[in-house]
Amino acid sequence: MTDFSLALNEDQLTIQKWVHDFAETVVRPAAHEWDEREEFPYPIVEEAAKIGLYSFDFFANAMLGDPSGLTLVLALEELFWGDAGIGLSIFGSGLAAAGISGQGTPEQTMEWVPQCFSYENGKLGLGAYCVSEPDAGSDVSSLRTRAVYDEAKDEWVLNGTKAWITNGGIADVHVVVATVDPTLKSRGQATFIIGPDTPGFSQGQKYKKHGIRASHTAEVVLDGVRVPGSHLLGGKEKLDAKLARAREAGRTGDRQPAMATFEATRPAVAAMAVGVARGAYEEALRYAQERHAFGKAIIQNQSVAFMLADMATEIDAARLLVHRAAWLSRNGVYKNAEGSMSKLKAGRTAVWVTERAIQIHGGYGYTREYPVERMHRDAKIFDIFEGTEQIQQLVISRAISGLRIE
Ligand SMILES: Cc1cc2nc3c(=O)[nH]c(=O)nc-3n(C[C@H](O)[C@H](O)[C@H](O)COP(=O)(O)OP(=O)(O)OC[C@H]3O[C@@H](n4cnc5c(N)ncnc54)[C@H](O)[C@@H]3O)c2cc1C
């Protein structure tokens, strides 16, 4: 275990600058166009692939090769500073990769994670992590997508519909959480890989969204999808043992597969929110210095300057929680609430700061001419996905009280 320190090493400073340069020169200039087009920004993700930012190597090194846990959150803050919709298009595959590496065997991880971040012969390979359903978002224990084992063929047969899936239907690798034994609720769930061009698997409706509109979000439908036994993450023996323990004891220490993945990724999602907040704050600071009213720059009014002071303070507070959570997560002393605290604080900060940024821009901030309008729409997602604001509060309140708060 390394000591907790906020000091960044040379490698981290280099990566931070490298991602910032890409965000500033490639991502930010493209943000408005792809937000308006509401399409997955293939050319921009390809640019990220060409420089190695969209790659298995970068993901593996940032996730696993860094004992401090800070490299990934530093990179995500810079990328999302550039734009959240494009940022999520570049890092949406990360959740699938985290799901595979968290639940899969080393062999499964080596086979499938690189395919979530591939770029070969000018073609991008993407990943999607499919948990949510039309009637099961926060309540992950109520998933209806069913996986049944066909012993004669050593195949799993999956049926169901997944909702709100980032990269859903356009990904090459879909990681699907399904129920194997509904009577065991979350303890009866398992995770499966659906590879490219699998019969019975299709994209449903594509959602038209409030923000992060460059990012692709869609339903996916599984209609008699058959996958080989080897596509069950962790393997059948491990699943059978888990189900047997759950049936015997009525309860096990095994975590829901989706919950374990979300816990690991919360600081990363919180870092994205900090990036959006910082982007809007910097726009507002610059605007307040340039815009004149009543014969002086508007920042010379205490009420405007104090707004900026509060924005800067909130962003720093959120970042400190993110860095703490990232370090705890990487060093195995994560107790869950720290990750939820970081996401709760960062999501709220992004929404609040982006709203204040519009206020400082006055009427211009309410138009699409200035990026703070887009940033405010983008920020709201951080209160919703990977656990809503209320679900983070639930996790934290249970951790601090030791009680089953409902
Ligand atoms: C753009 C976008 C991308 C997404 N990407 C993915 C993805 O890639 N993969 C994936 O699996 N999912 C994804 N999601 C789904 C997302 O995780 C869910 O929308 C989220 O978990 C909330 O679920 P829900 O929409 O069903 O809301 P609900 O669970 O129905 O919640 C509705 C409201 O009730 C509140 N609530 C619910 N239960 C409780 C409770 N026990 N206590 C207090 N309040 C409660 C919630 O906080 C919320 O305010 C995405 C969603 C969006 C919008």
The ligand as an SDF file (V2000), in Angstrom:
LIG
                    3D

 53 58  0  0  0  0  0  0  0  0999 V2000
  -27.7010    8.6960  -20.3110 C   0  0  0  0  0  0  0  0  0  0  0  0
  -27.8060    7.4570  -19.5030 C   0  0  0  0  0  0  0  0  0  0  0  0
  -26.8540    6.4450  -19.6590 C   0  0  0  0  0  0  0  0  0  0  0  0
  -26.9590    5.2750  -18.9350 C   0  0  0  0  0  0  0  0  0  0  0  0
  -26.0470    4.2640  -19.1540 N   0  0  0  0  0  0  0  0  0  0  0  0
  -26.2550    3.0420  -18.5710 C   0  0  0  0  0  0  0  0  0  0  0  0
  -25.4300    1.9320  -18.9150 C   0  0  0  0  0  0  0  0  0  0  0  0
  -24.4870    2.0340  -19.7130 O   0  0  0  0  0  0  0  0  0  0  0  0
  -25.7130    0.7140  -18.3510 N   0  0  0  0  0  0  0  0  0  0  0  0
  -26.7340    0.5540  -17.4750 C   0  0  0  0  0  0  0  0  0  0  0  0
  -26.9420   -0.5680  -17.0170 O   0  0  0  0  0  0  0  0  0  0  0  0
  -27.5450    1.6040  -17.1310 N   0  0  0  0  0  0  0  0  0  0  0  0
  -27.3250    2.8290  -17.6660 C   0  0  0  0  0  0  0  0  0  0  0  0
  -28.1480    3.8920  -17.3350 N   0  0  0  0  0  0  0  0  0  0  0  0
  -29.2590    3.6710  -16.4090 C   0  0  0  0  0  0  0  0  0  0  0  0
  -29.0730    4.3790  -15.0770 C   0  0  0  0  0  0  0  0  0  0  0  0
  -28.0940    3.7310  -14.3220 O   0  0  0  0  0  0  0  0  0  0  0  0
  -30.4630    4.4170  -14.3940 C   0  0  0  0  0  0  0  0  0  0  0  0
  -31.2620    5.3290  -15.1240 O   0  0  0  0  0  0  0  0  0  0  0  0
  -30.3500    4.8360  -12.9400 C   0  0  0  0  0  0  0  0  0  0  0  0
  -29.7410    3.8270  -12.1930 O   0  0  0  0  0  0  0  0  0  0  0  0
  -31.7250    5.1360  -12.3370 C   0  0  0  0  0  0  0  0  0  0  0  0
  -32.6350    4.1270  -12.5970 O   0  0  0  0  0  0  0  0  0  0  0  0
  -34.1020    4.4760  -13.1460 P   0  0  0  0  0  0  0  0  0  0  0  0
  -33.9110    5.3600  -14.3270 O   0  0  0  0  0  0  0  0  0  0  0  0
  -34.8660    3.2140  -13.3560 O   0  0  0  0  0  0  0  0  0  0  0  0
  -34.7670    5.3230  -11.9960 O   0  0  0  0  0  0  0  0  0  0  0  0
  -35.5420    4.7470  -10.7150 P   0  0  0  0  0  0  0  0  0  0  0  0
  -34.7450    3.6880  -10.0810 O   0  0  0  0  0  0  0  0  0  0  0  0
  -36.9250    4.4170  -11.1230 O   0  0  0  0  0  0  0  0  0  0  0  0
  -35.5410    6.0290   -9.7840 O   0  0  0  0  0  0  0  0  0  0  0  0
  -36.4640    7.1000   -9.9600 C   0  0  0  0  0  0  0  0  0  0  0  0
  -36.3080    8.0420   -8.7630 C   0  0  0  0  0  0  0  0  0  0  0  0
  -36.6320    7.3270   -7.5570 O   0  0  0  0  0  0  0  0  0  0  0  0
  -35.5410    7.4200   -6.6590 C   0  0  0  0  0  0  0  0  0  0  0  0
  -35.4190    6.1680   -5.9040 N   0  0  0  0  0  0  0  0  0  0  0  0
  -35.5020    4.8840   -6.3870 C   0  0  0  0  0  0  0  0  0  0  0  0
  -35.3230    4.0020   -5.3920 N   0  0  0  0  0  0  0  0  0  0  0  0
  -35.1190    4.7140   -4.2570 C   0  0  0  0  0  0  0  0  0  0  0  0
  -34.8700    4.3790   -2.9060 C   0  0  0  0  0  0  0  0  0  0  0  0
  -34.7690    3.1150   -2.5020 N   0  0  0  0  0  0  0  0  0  0  0  0
  -34.7210    5.3790   -2.0000 N   0  0  0  0  0  0  0  0  0  0  0  0
  -34.8140    6.6930   -2.3960 C   0  0  0  0  0  0  0  0  0  0  0  0
  -35.0410    7.0730   -3.6650 N   0  0  0  0  0  0  0  0  0  0  0  0
  -35.1890    6.0910   -4.5840 C   0  0  0  0  0  0  0  0  0  0  0  0
  -34.3070    7.6420   -7.5240 C   0  0  0  0  0  0  0  0  0  0  0  0
  -33.2500    8.2550   -6.7980 O   0  0  0  0  0  0  0  0  0  0  0  0
  -34.8850    8.5610   -8.5930 C   0  0  0  0  0  0  0  0  0  0  0  0
  -34.9050    9.8800   -8.1270 O   0  0  0  0  0  0  0  0  0  0  0  0
  -28.0240    5.0970  -18.0160 C   0  0  0  0  0  0  0  0  0  0  0  0
  -28.9680    6.1260  -17.8480 C   0  0  0  0  0  0  0  0  0  0  0  0
  -28.8760    7.2800  -18.5820 C   0  0  0  0  0  0  0  0  0  0  0  0
  -29.9290    8.3350  -18.3940 C   0  0  0  0  0  0  0  0  0  0  0  0
  1  2  1  0
  2  3  1  0
  2 52  2  0
  3  4  2  0
  4  5  1  0
  4 50  1  0
  5  6  2  0
  6  7  1  0
  6 13  1  0
  7  8  2  0
  7  9  1  0
  9 10  1  0
 10 11  2  0
 10 12  1  0
 12 13  2  0
 13 14  1  0
 14 15  1  0
 14 50  1  0
 15 16  1  0
 16 17  1  0
 16 18  1  0
 18 19  1  0
 18 20  1  0
 20 21  1  0
 20 22  1  0
 22 23  1  0
 23 24  1  0
 24 25  2  0
 24 26  1  0
 24 27  1  0
 27 28  1  0
 28 29  2  0
 28 30  1  0
 28 31  1  0
 31 32  1  0
 32 33  1  0
 33 34  1  0
 33 48  1  0
 34 35  1  0
 35 36  1  0
 35 46  1  0
 36 37  1  0
 36 45  1  0
 37 38  2  0
 38 39  1  0
 39 40  1  0
 39 45  2  0
 40 41  1  0
 40 42  2  0
 42 43  1  0
 43 44  2  0
 44 45  1  0
 46 47  1  0
 46 48  1  0
 48 49  1  0
 50 51  2  0
 51 52  1  0
 52 53  1  0
M  END
$$$$
